[in-house]
Amino acid sequence: MYTQSLTNYHRNQTVEVKIGGVTIGGNNPIKVQTMCNTSTADEEGTVAQITKVAQNTSCDIIRVTVPSIKDVEHLREIKNRLNNQDINIPVVADVHFNSEIAFRCAEIVEKVRINPGNFCSHTNPCTTEKEFNDEGAAIEKRFTEFLEVCKAHNCAVRIGTNHGSLSARVLNRYGDTPEGMVFSVMEFLRIAKRQDFDNIAISLKSSNPFVAIRAARLLVEEQNKEGLSYPLHLGVTEAGEGSDGRLKSAAGISPLLCDGIGGTIRVSLTEDPEFEILPGRQFVDYTNWRSEHKPLPEIPLFYDPFHYQKRESIAVGKIGGGNIATVALYADKPEQAEEYSRCANKLIEAKRLPDIIITPETAGVTFIDEATDFALIAKNNNAENVYVAAPKNRNKIGAFRYIFYQLQQHGIKNPVLLCPDLGEVNAEFDSFAPVAEAAGVFIDGFGDGICLSARRGAEKAVRMGFDILQISRLRISGNEYVSCPGCGRTLYDLQATVKKIKAATAKYSNLKIAVMGCIVNGPGEMADADFGYVGDGVGKISLYKNRQLVKKSIPQEQAVDELIKLIENS
């Protein structure tokens, strides 16, 4: 199984990987990474950014993009300047499309990230078995040569596949799926194993947190089958900025950390690199706090963790069954209900009014937790009853799983709302913990909605409830913005553009808009977006509608206006 226990925390054991003076995997603490968003050709600016991150944050590893052969020498000079200033943070070179760049970078830095989707020939769909196998042989030859260089220079490797940049060969056989991502990585891992090269980390990322989680689970499962144990680097690509980016990252990272998966993480925000470290460190601290939980009973695997299937439930009014996922507010004190009344107009204006207000006096609602006598619940069950699962244990994902296992065992199909912010909580992590816990349960098909306590403030709780359902793809109540962090490949002001696009499109509702720095992951990661805004050269933008390129190489100054015209005319 991909995790040692569904209910109790156990760290997934992997080989140790040395990246300069930093070791990941094994029993080492989970490391936090970030990435420069400067041009690598701007040696002074890149060195300044790395120095700022290294001296002012608790960042463990930093990545720099190397988009062309000529940038290799810029990387060398950057590394020399850092060494001269005694800045010892390990540097990772990020390489796409040209494997020769990876060879040269391996002689300079502590780690090289390659993308199996474009490391070798990647545009041939390989429609015959012979073409598929011949391409595999070419990959093995080239990757083996690369590993020899890495061995000679003590350079670690990250095999980093993205949902948005699978090769044509893999897409043709597996589609744009977690299975395709896993095949892409495993092909390279098997080669590394044959070459006795273990200094490897892995990442499988997506802008959809659930795709990232399923891919990571599948990979651990496949590694276990083949006796492999490389550590994973976790993250959600193109998470966005502000609270949106932090919450989406929490949904995609924390559930895996809860299952003991992950040696390093990055919270990819459309912000400067130093701002990624604090939320990343909070996710790690939360995992450490949560891991010290009271033991829960062990349970067997009673659902498919790799493919979504909603738990069957009966409908009680508009809750459960085939109804849209519910947002409920729990107000257990009179002043909380009064505070909700004062803010109701704001929630109506935002089109985010809760479906139900639950108080201790609300009839037909029963709170349950991991200590509930489920045999008694089954005996007294009423078909008109709604259950609110509110675990007391600090390992709430494990407790939620135990609760749903017991409901299944006792044949109870009443609707269940998830309440992740009662019981044992830690105020230090209040801004993201409910998202992490609920998303980690929704991904497995459990829960007919969310119920949050008004203790945090009624308006804040309701808004977070809608955010959780939107991130979990269960209920769309506002626009979704997919935006990458930016790097040296981004040739326009990404951060300012995201803010401008958000302001210009706020009047619309339920749109998914992708704002991408370049073509590496752009067209792929925005495949399910309604509209896409993608960097296409210096100050140039291409616009997409769904997967279709609509306008190419628009001057940046005109691009947002052109995007609005495209939306208006669609």
BATISE-113182 format. One record per residue: residue in one letter; x, y, z of N, C-alpha, C, O, CB in turn. Coordinates in steps of 0.05 Angstrom, whole numbers, plus 5000, padded with zeros to 4 digits. Glycine has a CB too. Layout:
BEGIN
AXYZXYZXYZXYZXYZ...
% end
This chain:
BEGIN
M501749765000500050005000501850255000504050245010498150005025Y500750474989502350714986503050845013504950995014500950914968T501550785034502150885060502050655080500650465077500151105069Q503750675101503850455121501250425137500650205146506150505140S499850645140497350635156495450855146496251075140497950675186L492850785145490850975137490051165161488851375156488350835127T490751085185489851235208492151345225491751535240488151065225N494451215225496651305242499051395226499751265205497451075261Y500351605235502551715220505051545221505951465243503251995230H506151485198508751355195510251485172509151505150508451035191R512751565176514251685155515051465134516051255142516851825166N514551525109515351335088518351325086519651535083514151425060Q519551095088522451065088523551055060522650905043523250805103T525451235055526751245029529751255032530851275054525751495014V531151235009534051275009534651565016532951735012535351194982E537051615025537951895030539152005004540651864990539951905054V538552254999539652384975541152634985540152804999537352464955K543652654976545352874985545453084963546253034940548252774991I544753324970544853554952546753764965545853924981541853684948G549253744958551253904971551353835001551653605008550654204967G550954035018551053985047548353925059548053905083552154225060V546253885042543553825051542853535044543353445021541554025039T541653395063540853115057537753095060536653185080542252915076I536552985040533652945042533052645042534752475036532153085017G530552585050529752305051530652175077531652305095530852145027G530351905079531051765103529451875127527051925125534051785109N530851925149529552045173530152335176529752455197530451895198N531252455155531952745156529452915156527452835144533752815133P529553145169527253325169526453405140528153415122527853585185I523953455137522853535110524053805104523953995120519753535110K525153835080526454085071524454255055522554155043528954025055V524954515056523254715042524954845021527154945026522054925062Q523854864997525254974974523855214963521555274969525654764952T525255364945524055574929525555594903527355424898524055844944M524855784886526055814860526356114853524456264858524455664838C528556184841528956464832526956534810526256354793531856504823N526056784810524456874787525857084770524657224754521756984797T528557094774530157284758531057144733531056904730532557374775S531957304713533257194690535957094698537457234712533457414667T536756864689539356754696541556914683543856924693539556454686A540957054661542957234649543457474667545557604664541957324622D541657534685542057754704543557634728542357574748539357884712E546157604725547757474746547557624772547257504794550757454737E547857884771547758044796545058024810544957984834548358344790G542858044794540258024806539657744818538357714839538158094786T540557534804540157264813541757204839540657084858540957064792V544257294839545857264863544657414887544557314909548757364859A543657654882542357814903539957674913539457664938541658094893Q538357554895535857414904536557164921535357114941534157344880I538557014911539356774926540456854954539856724974541456614910T542057064954543257154979541057234999541157175023545157384975K539057384989536857475006535357245018534657245042534957654990V534757045001533356805010534956655031533956575052532556624987A537556615025539256455042539756585069539856455090541956405029Q539956855070540556995094538157075111538357125135542157235088N535757085098533457195112531156995116529157065128532457435097T531456755106529356555109530656295118533056265120527756515083S528956095123529855825131529755645107529455395110528155715153C530155755083530155595058532555405058534755475066530155775033D532055155049534154955049535454925021537854855020533054685057I533954965000534954914973533655124954531355194959534254624963I535155214934533955404915534555324887536655204881535055694921R532655384869532855294841533155534823531955744828530455114833V534555494801535055704781534555574754535555364748537955824783T532955704737532455604710534855654692536155864694529955724698V535455464674537555494655536355444627536455214618540055304661P535255644615533655594590535255554565534155454545531855824586S537855624565539355594540542255524547543155554569539255854523I543755434526546555374530548155614540549855584557547755264503K547555844529549056084537548556144567550256274580548356324520D546356054578545756114606547455934624547655984648542856074612V548655724614550355554630552655714642553355674665551455314614E553855884626556056044636555156244656556656314675557556174612H552756354652551656524673551256374699551856484720548956644663L550356124697550055964721552755924735552955934759548755694714R554755864719557455824730558356074746559456054768559455754708E557956304734558856554747557156604772558256694792558556784728I554556544771552856574795553856394817554056484840549956504788K554556144811555455964831558156054842558656034866555755674819N559956154825562556254834562156494854563556504874564256344810R560356674847559956904864558756824891559556924912557957104850L556956624891555856524916558056404933558156444957553656324911N559756244921561956114936563856324947564756294970563555924917N564456534932566156744942564956894965566457014982566856944920Q562356894967560957034989560156845012558756915031558457174979D561156595010560456385030557456335032556456285054561656455057I556056365010553256295009553056005001553455934977551556484990N552455825020552755535015550055395009550055145008554055405038I547955535005545355405000545655244974546555364954543055614998P544854994973545054834948543354964926541055054930544154554953V544554964902543155074878542454844859544054674854545055284864V539954854850538954664831538554794804537255004802536254534841A539654674783539154784756536654654744536454404745541654724738D534954814734532354724723532654724692533054934680529954904732V532454484680533054454652530654334637529454134646535554274648H530054444614527954344596528854344567530454524559525354514599F527954154552528154144523530954074512531053944491527354414512N533054164524535754114513537353964534538354084553537054384505S537753704530539153534549542053614552543253564573538953244542E543253734531546053814533546454024555548554024568546953934506I544454184560544554384582544854234609546454314626542054564583A543354014612543453864637546253744641547353754664541453634637F547553644620550253534622552153754633553753694651551253434595R551953984623553854204630553354304659555154364674553754434610C550754324665550054424692550954224714551654314736547054464694A550953974708551753764727554653804737555453714758551453484716E556253954721559054004729559254244747561454304757560654044704I556954394751557154654764555654654791556754754811555954864747V553254544791551554574815551054304829551954094820548854694807E549754314852549354084869547153894859547053664866548754164897K545453994842543153834833542153944806542154184802540953824854V541253764789539953844764537253724762536853484767541753754740R535253884756532553794752532153754722532553934706530353994763I531353514714530653464686527653384685526553284705532353234674N526453434663523653374659523553134639524253174616521953614648P522652904648522552674629520752724605520952584585521552424644G518952924607517252984585518653124562517653124539515053154594N521053234567522453364545525553334547526953484535521753654545F526453134562529353094564530552994538532753074531529952894587C529152814525530152704500528152794478526752994482530352384501S528052654456526052714436523252684448522752484462526352524411H521552884445519052884460516552954443514352964453519153084482T516952994417514753064400513552834384511452864371515553284381N514952604383514052374368511952224384512652124406516452194360P509452194374507452044389507951744391506651614407504752094378C509751634375510451354376507951184374507151064394511951294402T506751174351504151034348504450734345502450584348502751144324T506850634341507350344339508950254363510350414376508650264313E508849994369510349884391513349914386514849974405509649594396K514249884361517049914355517950194360520150244372517549824326E516450394351517150674355517250724385519150864395515050854342F515350624400515350664429517850554442519150684459512850534442N518550304435520950174447523550304437525450334453520949884440D523650394412526050524402526450784417528750864423525850574371E524350934422524551184437525551124465527151274476521851324437G524550904477525450834504528350774504529750844523523850594514A529350634483532250574482533850824479536050844491532750384458A532851024464534351274460534451424487536451554494533051444439I532251424502532151544528534151414547535651554560529351534541E534251154547536151014565539051084558540651134576535750714563K539651094533542451164525543151444534545351484546542751144494R541451634529542051914536542151954566543952084576540052104523F540151834580540051874609542351734623543451844643537351774620T543151504613545451364625548051534622549651554640545951094611E548351664599550651834594550552074614552652154625550751944565F548152174619547852404637548552314666549952464680544952504636L547652074674548251984701551251944705552251984728546851714706E552751864685555651844687556952104694558752124711556851724661V555952324682556952594688556252664717557952774732555752804669C553852604725552952664753554652504773555352614794549952594756K555252254768556952104786559652234788560752254811557251814775A560752324766563452434766563652694782565752764792564452484738H561352834784561353094797559653104822559053324832560453314777N558952874833557252864857554753044855554053184874558952944882C553553024832551153194828548653014831548452804819551253314799A546753114847544252974850542453044826542953234812542853054877V540352884823538452914801535652924812534852764829538752684780R534053104801531153094806529753024780530053174760530153364818I528252804780526652734757523852864763522352754779526452424754G523353084749520953234755519053244732519453384712521653514763T516853084734514853084713512553264721511953294745513852804708N511353394701509153574706506753474689507053374667509853864698H504353504701501953424687501653564661500453464642499553494705G502753804659502453964635504653934614504554064593502354244642S506653754619508853734600509653444595512053394592511153894609L507753264594508452994587509152974557508153134541506052804593S510952794550511752764522509452664505507552544515514152574520A509652714479507552614460507352304462505152194459508152704432R509652174466509751884468508051784491506551594488512651784470V508351914514506851834538503951914535502151754543508051954563L503452154525500652244522499052054504496751994509500552524511N500351964482499051784463498251524476496151404468500851734439R499851434495499251164507497551184532495851014537501751024513Y497951394548496651404574494751644577493151654596498751424596G494851834558493252074561494552254582496652194594490452004569D493152474587494052674607493152594634491352714646493052964599T494352384645493352254670495652214690497952224684492151984663P494852164716496852094736498451844728500851824733495552054763E497051654714498451414706500651474686502751354686496451214693G500151674668502151754649504451894663506851844655500951944629M503952054683506052184699507851974712510251994712504852374720V506551764724508051564738509751394719512051334724506051374754F508551324696510151174676512651334668514851224666508451104651S512251594663514451764654516751764674519051754667513352054650V516051774700518151774721519351504724521851474726516951874748M517651294725518651024731520650934709522550794715516350824733E520151014684521950944662524851044668526750894664520951064636F525051284679527651394686528751274711531251224713527451704689L527051214730528051084755529150804750531250734762525751064776R527950654733528950394726531750404714533550244719527050244708I532150604697534750644685536750714706538950604707534650874663A536050894724537850974746538550734763540850704772536551194763K536650564769537150324785539150134771540950024783534550174791R538750104744540649934729543450054729545349904727539649894701Q543650314732546250444732547350484761549350614765546150714718D545850364780546750384808547050674817549050744831549350234813F545150844809545151124816542751184834540451174824545251314791D543251254859541051294878540651584887538851634902541451114902N542351764878542252034887540052194872540652384858544952174885I537652094875535352194859532952264876532252114894534551984838A531752494870529152564881527152574858527952594835529352834897I524652574865522552554845520452774851519852834874521252274844S519152874830516853044834514752984812515552934789517553344834L512252994820510052954801508053174808506453154827508752664803K508053384792506553624799504253684779504353604756508353864802S502253824790500053904773498854164786499254214810497953684771S497454314770495954544781493454454795492154614810495354744759N492654204790490354084804491353924828492753724824488653904784P490854014852491953874876491253574876492953414885490853994901F488853494867488153214868489753044848490352814854485153184862V490353164825492053014806494852974818495952754816492353164779A495853174831498553154844498552944866500352784868499353424856I496352934882496252734903496052454892497452274901493752794921R494252414872493952144861496552054848497351814851491652134841A497852224834500352154820502452074841503851874837501452384803A502752224863504652154883504051884896505851724901504752374904R501551844902500751584914501451354895502551154904497751584921L500651384870501251174850504251124848505050894846500151254823L505751334849508651294846509851134869511450954866510051564843V508951214894509951064917509150774915510750594922508851194943E506650724907505750444903507450294883508250064888502750444894E508050424860509650294840512550244850513750044844509650454814Q513550444864516250404875516350164894518150004893517250664889N514350144911514249924930514249654916515549464925511749954948K512749644894512549394879515249304868515849064865510549414856E516949504861519449444848521849474866524149464857519749624824G521349514892523549524911525149784909527449794917525349304907L523849994900525150264898524150434921521950394931524650394870S525750634928524950804951526151084949527651164967525650674978Y525651224927526751494924524951694937522451664935527251554894P525951904949524252104962522852284942523852324920525952274982L520552384950518952564933519252854942519352914965516052474934H519253024922519053314926516153384919515153314897521153474908L514753514937511853564934511353854928512754034936510353484959G509153894912508254174907505954174887505453974874510554334896V504654394886502454444867503554664848504154884857499754534881T503754604822504654804804502555014799500154964801505554674777E503455254791501555464784499355504805497055544798500355404757A500155494831498155514852496855794853494555824862499455454879G498356004844497256274845498556444866500856394873494256264850E497156644875498356824895496456874918494056804916499157094881G497457004938495857074961494656824975495856614975493557254953S492356864988491156635003490356414984490456184992488756735019D489556474959488756264940491056074936490655834937487956394913G493456174931495756004926496555844950497355614947498156174917R496355964974497055814998495055595004495855375013497256015022L492455655001490455445006490555214986490354984994487655575006K490955284961491155064941493654894946493454654943491255184912S495855024954498254874960497854694985498754464986500655064965A496454795005495854635029494254395021494654175032494354805050A492354425003490654204995492153984980491553754983488354304977G494254064966495753874950498153754964499153544956496653994925I499253894984501653804998501153665024502153445029503454045002S499553795041499153695068497953415070498853255087497453875084P495953335053494953065055497152855050497052635062492653025035L499052915032501152725027503152715051504052495058502752795001L503752945062505452945086504152795108505552655124505953235094C501452815111500052665132500452365128500452215148497052735131D500652275103501051985098503951915098504651685091499851915071G505752095107508552035110510152055084512451965083508851755121I508952175063510252195037511452475035510152675041508252135014G513952485025515152745019517752795035517752775059513252965025G519852855020522352925032522953225030524353335047524652775019T521853355010522053645007519453744995517853604984524453714988I518954014999516554134989517254414978519254534986514354155010R515554504960515654784952512754884949511054754936517254814925V512255124960509655254956510055454934511255664938508755394983S509155384910509655534885507755774883505455734875509555354860L508556014890506856244890507756444869510056464862506856374917T505856594858506456814840507257054856505957264856503956874821E509357014871510557224889513557184889514556994877509357194918D514957364901517857334903518557084920517057014938519157584914P520856964914521556704927521456704957520656504969524256614918E522356914970522456914999519756865012519556775035523657165010F517556944998514956915009513856625008511756565019513057104995E515256454994514456174993515356015017514255805022515556044967I517256115032518555955053516755935077516555715089521156075060L515556155086513956145111511655945109511355775126512856415117P509955955088507855755086508955475084507755285095506055805062G511155435069512355165068513255075095512754835102514755175049R514455245110515355165137512955115155513054935172517155395150Q510755265152508355215168507154935161506354795179506255425163F507154865136506154595128507854375142506754175152506254555098V510454415142512254215155511754205185511553995197515154275148D511554445197511154455226508454325234508254195254511254745236Y506454375217503854255222503953955220502753815237501754365202T505353855201505753565198507053445223506253245233507353495173N509153585232510553485256508753495281508753305297513053665262W507153705284505253725306503153505304502453375324503954005308R502153475281499953275277500952995280499352815287498653315249S503452945273504552665275504652565303504752315307507352655262E504652745323504752655351501852625362501152745382506352865368H500252465348497452435355497052185372498752005373495652425330K494752175385494051935399493451715379492151765359491551975418P494451465384494051255365491051205359489351215377495250995375L490451155334487851085325487750795317489850675310486951265302P485450665318485250385309486050355280485350525264482450265314E487450145273488150085245485649985230483949855241490449885244I485550055205483349965187484549875161486649955153481350195183P483149695147484049605121483449815099481850005104482749335113L484649795076484049975054481249895043480849685033486249945031F479350085046476550025040475450195017473050205013474850065065Y477350325003476550494980478850494961481050404967475750784989D478450604937480550624917481950894920480751104914479450594888P484450894930485851154934486951284909488051504910488051114954F486751144886487951234862485951344841486651484822489551014849H483351284846481251374827478851474843477951334862480451144808Y477851704836475651824851473051674847472251614825475352114843Q471751604869469051494869467551594893468351534916469051184868K465551754889464051874911462651664927461351484917462052084900R462851694954461351524972458351554966457351784964461951585002E456951334964454051344959452651434985453051315006453051064950S450951634982449451735005446551794996446051854973450751975018I444751775015442051845010441752145013443352275027440051695029A439752265001439252545003437452605027435352465031437952664977V438152795043436452895064435953195058437753365062437752865093G433653255047433153525037435053575014435253424995433453735059K436553795016438553864996441353785003443253884991438354164990I441653605022444353515031444653225023442953055029444753555061G446953165011447552885003446252804978445052964964446752705026G446452544972445352444947446552574923449052594921442252474946G444952664904445952794880446053094883446553224862444252724857N445653204906445753494910448553604909450553464913444453564937I448753864903451353994903452453994932450953994951451054284893A455053994934456353974961455454214978455254444969459353974959T454854155003453654345022455854515036457954415042451954205043V455154765042456754935060455054995084452955105082457755205045A456154905107454654955132456355115152458855085152453854685145L455155275168456455425189455555315216453055295221455955735186Y457455255233456655155260457055385280459255475285458354905268A454855475291454855695311453855575338451455545342453155935302D455755515356454955385381454555595403454055515426456955175389K454855845398454456055418452656275406452856325382457156175428P450856385422448956585411450356815397449456915376447256695434E452656905408454057135396455157075368455457255351456357235414Q455656815363456556735336454356755316454756845293457656445337A451956675324449656705306448956995301448257075278447156565318E449357165321448857455318450957575299450257735282448957595345E453457485302455557585284454957505255455457665237458257485293Y453957265251453257175224451057355212451157435189452356885225S449057425229446857595219447957865209446957975190444757645241R450057965223451158225216452658215189452758415175452958325238C453857985183455457965159454057825136455157795114458057805165A451457755140450057605119449857755093450057635071447257535129N449458015094449258175069451758155052451658145028448558465075K454058155066456658135052456757865037457757855014458958165071L455857655050456057385039454057355016454557224996455457175060I451757485018449757484996450957624972450757534949447157625005E452257854977453458014955455657844941456057864917454658274966A457157694957459257524946458257264934459757104925461357474967K455657224936454356974926455556734940455856524928454656944896R456056764966457156544982455656525009456856545030460156594987L453056495007451456465030451356165038450855995021448556575025P451756105064451655815071448955695067446855835068452555785101D448955435062446355295057444855245083442455225083446955035043I446355225105445055155130446755265153449155265152444654845133I445355365174446655455199446055235219443655185225445655735208I448055115231447654905250448255015278450455125283449354655244T446454975296446855035325446454785341445454585330444855265334P447154795367446654555383443654465384443054245391447554605412E441954655377439054585378437954495351435654425349437454835387T439554495330438554415304437654125303439253945310440754465282A435254075296434153805296435153655272435653765251431053815296G435553395275436253215253439253225246440053115226434753285230V440853355263443753365258445153235282444753315305444753655254T446953045276448352905297451352925293452352855271447452605299F452853015313455753025311456952755318456052635338456853255329I458852665303460152415308463152455307464152635294459252185288D464652275321467552285319468652005321467051815319468752465342E471251975324472451705324471751545348472151295347475451735322A470751665369470051515393467051445394466051325413470751675418T465551515373462651465372462151165373463651005361461451595347D459951085386459050805385457350775360455050835359457350735412F458650675339457350655313455250445312453350465296459450605291A455450235329453350035330450850155341448650105331454249795348L451050335361448750475372447650665352445150695350449550615398I449450805338448450995317446850845296444750945288450951135303A447850615287446450455267443750365278441750365263448150215259K443650285303441150185315439050405315436650355311441650085343N439850655321438050875324437851055300436751275300438751045348N439050965277439251135254436551205243434651045242440950995233N436351455233433951555221434651645193436651785189432651785238A433151575173433751645146433651945141434652035120431751505127E432552095159432452385156434752525172434652765175429852495165N436652375181438752485198441252555181441952415162439552295220V442452785187445052865175447152845196446752935219444853155164Y449452725189451652705208453752905202454352975179452752415207V454953015223457253195220459653055233459753005257456753475234A461552985216463952845226465953055236467053215221465252675204A466453055262468153255275470153115293469753095317466453465292P472353015281474352865296475553025319475953265318476652765278K476152885341477453005364480552965362482053135372476452885390N481452755348484252695346485652915329484453015310484652415334R488152975335489453185319490253075291490653245273491953275333N490352815288490752705261487952675248486852455248492252425261K486952895238484152895230483652725204481552605202483253175225I485552725186485052565162484852265170483052125160487352595142G486652175187486451895197483851845211482651635208488751835215A482952035228480452005242478052005224476251845227480152225264F478052185204475952185184475751915170473551805167476352405163R477951805162477951545149476751325167475151165158480851455140Y477451335192476351135211473351175213471850975214477651175239I472451425214469551475217468051365192466051225195468951775220F469051415168467651325144467851015141466150895130468851455120Y470050905151470250615151468050495169466750295161473050515161Q467650605192465650505210462850545199461050375202465850645238L462350775186459750815173459250605152456950505150459551095161Q461250545136460950335116460450065128458649925119463450325098Q461949995149461549735162458849705174457749485175463649705183H457649925182454949905195452749975175450450015184454850095219G453350005150451250045130449850315132447550335123449349835132I451150515142449950775145450550945120452851005115450850915171K448451025106448851175081447751465083447451595062447451035058N447251555107446351825110448552025101450851955101445551885140P447752265093449752465085451552545109450652555132448452705073V454052605103455952685124457352945115458352955093458052455129L457353135133458953385129461553365144461553265167457253635138L463753455132466253445145466653705162466153925152468653425125C467353665187467953895205470753865216471153735236465753905228P472753975202475553935209476654125230479054105237477253945185D475054315240476154515258474954505286474954705300475854785247L473954275295473254225323475154025334477053935321470254135326G474753945359476653755372479353895377479454125383477053515354E481453735374484153845380485154005355485553885334486153615387V485554265359486554435338488854595349489354615373484254615327N490354725330492554895338492255155323492355165299495354755331A491855375338491255635327493455735308492955895290490855835348E495955635312498155715295497755645266498755775248500755595305F496155435261495755335234492855375224492055245205496455035233D491455545237488555585232487955685204485755635194487455775252S489855815192489355935166489155735143488055795122491456145159F490355495147490355305125489555015134488854855117492955295112A489654955160489254675168486554565159486454335150489354665198P484254715162481754595153481754515123480554315115479454785158V483154675107483354615078484854365074484054185059484654855063A487154335087488854105084487353855093487453645079491454135101E485953865115484653625126482253545108481953315101483753675154A480553745102478153675086478853585058477653385048476253915085A480753715045481453645018482653355018482153204999483553835006G484053285039485253015040483152805043483752565039487153005063V480652875050478452685053476652695028475852485018476852735079F476152935019474552964995475752814971474252704954474153254988I478352804969479652684946478952384944478952264922482652714947D478352264967477651974967474651924965473751704969478751854992G473152134960470252104955468552114980466152054978469751854941F469652195002468152205027467252485034468852675032469852085050G464752515042463752775050461852895030462352895006466052955055D459552995040457553115024457653425026455853555016454753015031G459653525040459853805043461653875066462853695078457153935047I461854125072463654225093462154385114460254525108465954405081C462954345139461754495161464054615177465754475187459954315179L464154885179466355005194465155165218462955265216467955195176S466755175238465855315263466055615260467855715248467455215287A464055755272464056045271466056155292466156405295461256145277R467455985306469356085326471456265313472556435327470655855341R472056225288474156385274472956635263474356795250475356215251G470356675267468856895254467056785232468056635215470857105242A464556855233462656725215463256775186463256595170459856835221E463857025179464457095151466956945141466856825119464857395147K469056945157471456805150470956505146471956385127473656845170A469456385164468856095163467356025138467955825125467356015188V465356185131463656125108465356155082465155985065461256315106R466956365081468556405057470556175054471056075032470056675058M471756085076473555865075472155605066473255445052474955815102G469655565076468155335068467755325037468155115025465455335081F467055545025466755554996469455514982469555374962465455814987D471555624994474255594982475055294982476155194962476255754998I474455165004475154875006473754714984474954544971474454765034L471154764981469654614961470554684932470654504915466654674963Q471354934928472355004901474954874895475354764874472555314899I476854884915479454754911479054454907480554324892481254804936S477054334920476554054918474953974894474253744890475153954943R474254174877472754134852469954024857468853884840474253954834L468854094881466153984887463954194884461654124881466153884916R464754454884462754664881464154914872465855024887461154714908I463555014849464855254838463155494845460755514837465255224807S464255684860462755914869464156174862463256394870462355894899G466356154847467856404840469856334818470056104810469256524864N471156534808473256484788475656334801476256364824474256754776E476956174784479356044792481656144775481356154750479155734791Y483856214788486156324773488456134777489356074799486856614783V489556034755491855864755494256034745494256124722491455604737S496156084762498456244754501056134765501156054788498056544763C503056124748505656014756507256214772506556454772507255914731P509356124785510956304801512756494785513556704794512756144820G513256414760515156564744517956474749518656384771514856864750C519656504729522456434732524056584710522956774698522956114730G526456504705528056634685526956614657527856754639530856534686R525056434653523856404627521556604622520656644600522756114623T520656724644518456904642519457184633521157294646516956934669L518357274611519357514599517357744599517357924582520157464570Y515657744619513857974624513357984654513957794669511157944608D512158204664511658244692509258074701506958164700511158544699L509857834709507757634716506157714740503657704739508957364721Q507457804761505957864786503958094782501658074790507957934808A504858304769503158534764500858454745498558544748504658774752T501458284725499458204706497258034719494858074713500758034684V497957854738495957694752494057874767491657834766497357494771K495158064781493458254796491558404777489258444783495158444813K492658494754491058644735488858474723486558564720492858754713I489458224717487458034706485257974727482957964720488757774696K486057934751484157884772482158114775479758074777485457824799A483258354775481558594778479658624754477358694757483258844781A480758574730479158614705476958394702475058444688480958614681T477358164714475457944710473757884735472257694735476957694703A473958054755472458014780469458024775467957904790473258224800K468658164754465758194748464557934737462057894738465258414729Y466257754728465257494717465057294740466057344762467057394694S463857074734463656864754464156584742463456534719460856874768N465356414758465756134751467456094726467155904712463056004747L469356274722471256244700473856124712474656174735471856504686K475255964695477955874702479856004683479755954659478155564702I481656174694483456324677486356254685487056274708482956634680A487956184665490656104670492556324660492256424638491355844656V494456404677496456604671499156474673500056424696496156864689M500456424651502856264651505256424640505056584621502456014634G507556374652509956524645511056444618512056624603511956494665C510956194611512256104586510855844577508855754588515256054590I512055714556510755484544511555224557510455014549511455474515V513355224577514254964588511954804598511554574590516255014611N510254924615507854784625505354924617503154824621507954774656G505555164604503255324599500955184586498855144599504055544582P501155104560498854984547497854724561495454674560499654914518G499654574573498854324586497354374612495154264616501154154591E498454534630497254584656494654734654492954724672499154724674M494254884632491755034629489754894611487955024601492355314619A490154634607488554484588485554504595483854504577489454194587D484854514620482054524628481154804635478954834646481454334651A482855004629482055274634480255384612480355294589484555454637D478555574619476855694599478455884581478055894557474555854613F480356024594481956214579484856204589485356164613480856504581G486756244571489556234579491056474568490656564546490755974569Y492956564585494656794579497456704583498356654605493957054597V498956664561501556524562503756704550503456804528501456254548G506056724564508356874554509356734528509556494526510556884575D510056904509510856804483513156974471513057054448508456804463G515257014488517457184479517557434495515957484512517257244449V519557604489519957854504517558034500517058144478522557994495G516058084522513758264521511458174503509858334496514658524513K511457914496509357814478507657604492508657454509510657694452I505057604486503157424499501457284478500757404457501357584518S500857024483498956884466496556824483496756754507500256614455L494156834471491656784485490456524475490456464451489757024481Y489256384494487956124488485156134497484456254517489555884501K483455994483480755924492480555624494480855484473478456044473N480155524518480455244523483255154513485155274522478155074508R483454954497486054864487486955004461489154954451485954564483Q485255174451485655284424487155554425486255744439482955324410L489355574411490755824408489056014391488355954369493555784395V488456254403486656444389488156674378487756764355484456534408K489956784394491557014385494456974394494956894417490457284397K496357034376499156974381500757234381500357414365500256774361S502657244400504757454401503457734402504257914386506557434377I501557774420500458034424502358194442503458084461497558014438P502758454437504358614455503158604483500758624487504558904445Q504858584503503958554531502058784539500158744553506358554550E502659024529501059264536498159234528496359354540502159514524Q497559074507494859044497493558774506491158744502494959054467A495158604518494258324521491858294540490058134535496458154531V491858444563489658414582487058514569484958384572490258574608D487158734555484758834541483758634520481358594517485359104527E485658504506484858304486483658054500481857934489487358224470L484657994524483557764539480657824546478857654544485157714565I480158074556477358144563475558144539473258054541477358434576K476558234516474958214491474257924484472057864476476458354467L476257754488475857474482473757354500471957194491478457314485I473857424526471757324545469057434537467057284537472557404574E468857694531466357824525465057704500462557684499466658124522N466657624481465657524455465257224455464557114434467457614433S465657094477465456794478462756714488462256474490467756674495
% end
